[in-house]
Amino acid sequence: MSKEEKAKYDIEGIATLFRNVMFAMALLIIVGYFAADWFKNPKLETIALFLSILLGVPYLLIRSNSNKYKIDKTKTE
């Protein structure tokens, strides 16, 4: 992106969103691993992996592209 385009977005907010969603996805995968180990059912691990991807990626894309992270210059002036 050019400097002008970067100035239109809250990069810190988007980075925080990415961090939080990635940690949540990792936590779901880890819980799935331990649940699969606990219940002796390896399918739970696969389900947790795909569930984290199917929930996390669309949520991340929708939220990061929302107007929440766009900086409105008219409000700051």
Order of alpha helices (4+ residues) and beta strands (2+ residues): alpha-alpha-alpha-alpha
